[in-house]
Amino acid sequence: MKIYLIAGEPSGDLLGSRFMRAMRQKADGNVEFFGVGGDTMEAEGLKSLFDISDLAIMGLTEVIPSIPRVLRRIKETVKDIVRVQPDVVITIDSWSFSSRVHKALRKLKTGIPQVHYVAPQVWAWKKKRAKTMYKYVDHLLTLFPYEPKYFTPYHLETSFVGHPVIESEVITASGDDFRKKYDIPADKKIIAVLPGSRKTEVSKLLPVFLKTAKELEAADDSFYFVIPTVKTVAKSVKAAVAESGLPILVVETQADRYGAFRASSAAIAASGTVALELAICDIPHIIAYKVSPFSAFLARKFLHIQFVNLSNILLGREIIPELLQERCVEGNIRNYILEFLRHEDLYDKQMNGFAKVREILGQGVQTPSQNACDVILKIIRDKN
């Protein structure tokens, strides 16, 4: 069996690696993987066609300069799929890139089943997209139980498989082991600092997060800051930390990332899947985000949601402070972190909310990755 996987950013790369592991077990090893992925998919045996940092971009004004490179990568990917002739093509998240690959394949009439994993957030914006996806994709795998209803009325076969965060290694990671590994004293309060996995995110968020760290350190010398980062932005993160002069530990492996989470008293995070990982292991946190003023204007005009944080969306109420754009400043972040550490009302509100989030994402008989594999195996069997 030949499966072609395409993950455009680190969160999709992680999801892809878990899918690969589960599929290898389901298929008794009788499977070969091709495609585009990052470090964790490569650790599972994928030889990526190119470095996914080329695709890790966000916001309209940030995307425009990268268009020629992205278009080139689309052509390379489609050409490679035609060469490999896989049994199925699975794109993971990153719909802007994935959709163009799917459209190009449709024009070629390859007959290869085309699947997308992680539904575009049509409930937030671009609702018309749900009406047209069936033209380019044969099947959609969703992470949340409320998502299929947006697509099935428009002729797109859709399967809810579950959210992979509930099979995250963060659940079994050890904060004590992390402290021992880096010789961090027990009386130090670790704060995890997570400025994102895209270069544009890091450039906008890390300076604010570092200023926050400086203010917290000035208020209390018992703080210890850790930045878990990823390959796509590690170089720029290390350079910014070195320039700041702050004694901040930067870690790059997945094991260290999850160990740092488990050891943390609180976290400062960019919006994204990472916030769900913090939620399922009861780490109080805020999320912050900044884009260019023009991108922010467009988001406010076209986004039809009350919240951007997934825990808040799932619960229908705000338990995670969302510090977006002009609210994303060091003073706001500092005040929330200090409030968490005093275990005041917001801390209790988050702990209660996190328990409900875990219920909503609740684990079934199989893991989400195993559920996804079952759907893919059926698609391949039906084709043959």
N, C-alpha and C positions, 0 to 999 in steps of 0.2 A: 504494500500500500504506500502511495506517495502523497504526502500532504504538504501543500504550500501555505505557509503562514506569513502574514504581514502585520507587524506591530510597529507603530510609528513613534512611540514614546515610552519612557520607562514603566509607567503603570500598565500599559498593554504588553510590554515585554515580560513583566512578572506574571500576568495572566496567561500569556502564551507558554511560559515555561511550565506552569502547573498543568496546563492542558497537555503539553508534550509528555510530561511524566505520567499522567493518568492514561493517555492513549497508548503509551508503550506497554503499560500493564494490561489494558483491555485487549490489545492486539498481540499479546505474548511476544512483544519485541518485533513483530512482523510489520514494521512501519519505518518509513524514511521521511525526514523532514527537510524542506527547502524553504527559502524565503528571506525575509528581512526581520531582524530582531536585534536586541541589545545583549548586555552581559549575561543575564539570567537564562535567556534562550540559548545563547552560545554555550553556556555551562551544561545545558541539556543536550548538546550535540549539534545545534544549528550553525552552519557556516553562513553568516549574514552576507547578503549581496552587497550591502554598503552600510556605512555607519549611520545609525538612526538619529544622531545629533543633527544631521542635515534636515530632519523633519520636525525637530522639537522647537517649534516657533508658535507664537500666540499673538493675537491682536492684529487688526487690519494694517496699521502702519508698520508693524514689525514684519508682516508676511510679504508685503509688496516687493521689497528688495530681494527676497529669496525665491520669487516665482520662477526665474529661469532654471535655477538649480533643481527645484521641486519638479518642474515639468520634465527635466532630463531624467530624474529618478523614476518618474512614472513610466516613461518609455523603456528604461532599462528593466524595470520590474515586469512589465507586460511581455517584453521580449524573452525574459528568463522563464516566465510561466509557460509560454508557447514551446520553449526548448524542453522544459522538464516534462510537460504533459502530465500533471498530477491528477489524482483521483478527485481532488476537491481543492478549492482555493478558499482560505479563511482569512479575512481581514479583521483586525482587532482594534476597535475604537478608531481614533484619528480619521473621522469620516471624510474630512476635506480631501485627504490624500487617498483614502480607501475608495471613495466613490468614483474618483477619476480612473483608478485602476479597473474597477468593475465596469465602468462605461466603455473603456477601451477594449476590454475582453468581450463584451457583448457585441461590439461592432465586428469583431473578428469571428464571431459565431463558432467558438471553440468547442461548445458542448460540455465544457467542464462545469460542474456544479459550483455556484458562487455563494458563499455564506459570509455574513457579517456578524461579529461577536461584539456586543455592547451597543445597545440602541442609541442612536442620536437623540438628544434631549428635545424631542419635538414638542413635549408638553411645556417646555420653557420658551422656545422660539422656533421659527421656521416650521410651523405646523403643516404647511403644504408638502414638506419633505416626506411625510408619512404616506401621502397619496401617490408618490412617484417611485419610491424605493423598489417596488416589485419589478420595475422595468430592468433593474440592474442587479438585483440580488434574489437568489432563489429561496433563501431561508435566513431568518434573523434570530439570534440568541440574545435574550435579555437578562439583565442582572436583577431587576426588580419585578415583583408580581403585578404591579399596576401598569406595566409598559405594553404588553401584547395588545391590549384593547385599542391602542392608538394606531396599530398597523394592520391587524387582521381584517378590519372592514375594507381595506384597500388591497385585497388579494395577495398579501405577503404572508407566507407561512411563518409563524413566530412561535418560539419555545422559550418559556421562562426556565432558566437552569439554576438560578441562585447567584448570590454575590460571593466572589472568591475571597473576600476579606475574611470570611468565617473559616477558611482553611489556611490563613496566614500563619507563618512561622512565629509571628509576634506573640501568639497565644502561648507557645511553649518556651519562649525566650526567657533568659534569666538575667535580671538586673544585678543580682549579686555577682554573678560571673563577670559581667561587664565591668563592674567596679574593681574587681580583683585584677582583671586583665590590664586595666589602665591605672591601677594603684590610686583610685579615687577614694579619699577618706569617707567614712560613713556619715560624718557630720556635714558634708557638702550637699547642698540642694542642687541637683542636676536639672538644668533647663534645656530641653531639646529645641534646637533652632532649625526650622525646615523651610528654606527660602524657595523651594520648587526644583523642578528638574529641567526647565527650559532656560536657555540663556537670557531671554528677555525677562522672565520672572526674576531670576537672580539679580539682574542688573537693577531692577526697580525695588525689589524687596530687601535684599541683603543689606544695603546701606542703612535702611530704617531699623532692621533687626539688630544690626551691630550697635547702632546708637542706643537702642533699648538695652542691650547687654551692658553697655558702658554705664548707663544710668542705674541699672539694677546693682551692678558691682559697686558703684559709689554709695548706694544705700545700704548694702549688706555684703561683706566680703566672704560670706559663706556660700555664695552662688558658684556653680561650676557649669560652664556652657559647653554643649556638644552639638556639632553640626553633622548629622548624617547626610552624606551627599551621594551623587551618582556620577558615573563616568562622563555623561554629557556636559556636566558643568563643574566637575571637580577642580579643574585648573583655575577657573575664574574665582571659585569659592576660596581656594587656598590663597590666591593672590590678594583678595580683599581682606581676608583674616590677617594675613601677614602685615598688610598696610595699616590695619586698625591698631596693631600693637596689643590687642587683647589676648589673654591666655585662653584661647578657645581650642578645644580638641575637635579635629575634623576626621571623621571615619568614613570609609568607602564601601565596606562589605555589607551584604544584606544581614549577616549574623550580628555585626556590630550595630547596624541600624536598629534592629529589633531589641537588642540588648540595651541600647541607649534609651529606647522608648520605655522599657520595663523599669529602668533605673531612675526615670525622670519624675520630678515632683510636678512639673507643668511643661507645656510646650507652646511654642509660637510657630504657626504653620501657614504656608500658602494654602489656598483653597484647593481641594482635590481629594483623591482617594485616601491620601495619607490621614485625613481627618477621621475617616471611618476606622482606620487601624488604631488611631489614638483612642477613639471612642470604645472599641471593643475591649481594650485593656485598661479602661478607667483612668486615662491620663487627662486631667483638666487642661483645656487649651482654648486659645482664640484662633480664628483664622483671619488672615489679612490678604489683601490683593490690590495691585495697582496696574493699570495699563495706561497707554497714552490717552490724553484728553479726548481725542477724536474717537478712539475705540470705546472709551467710557460713555461718550455721548450716544454712540450707536447701540451699545448694550442697554442703556436706560430706555432708549426709544423702542427697541424690539424685544427685549426679554420680558416675558409675561409670568414672572415668578416672584413670590414674596421673599424667598431666601435663596442663597447660592450654596450654602453648606448642606451636604447630604443628610446629616443627622437632623438638622432643622427641617429639611424638606420631608423626611420620612415621618417626623413627629407632628408636623404642621404647626410648630411653634419654635421660638428661638431659645435654645439652651446654649448655643455656641455664639459668642459675640462675633459679629461680622464687621470687620474694620476695612471698609472698601474705599479706595480712592483717597479723598481728603481726610477721612477718618483713620487712614493707615499712617499714624504718626507714633513716635516712640512714647510720648506721654500716655496715650490711651493704652498701648500695649503694656507698658510698665504697670499701670494702675490695676489692670485686670490680673496680671501675674501675681502681684502682691495680694490681691483679693483672694485668689485661689489658695495661696499658701496660708492665709488666715482661716481657711475652711469656713467661709461665710456662706450666705444663702446661695450665691451663684455656684459654689462648689457642690452643695447638696443637690441643687437643681440639675447639674450636669450628671452627677452619679446616678440619680433616679432616671434621667433621660437615657443614659447609656444602656441601662438594663433593658429599657423598652426597645432601643435600637437593636440590641442583640436578639430580642424576641422576634422582631420583624424580619431580620436576616436569618432567622433560625435554621439550624442545620437539619437536613432530612436524613434519610437512610444512606444516601450517597453524598459525596462532595459536589459542589457546583461544577468542578472540572470533569468529574466522572459523568455527570448528567450531560454536559456538553459533548463529551466523547460519544455517548449513546446516540445522540441526535445525528452526529456526523457519520457514525458507522451505518445508521439506517439510511442516510442520504446516499452513501456510497453503494450500499447493497441494492437500493431501489434503482439506482442508475444502471447497475450491472444486471 
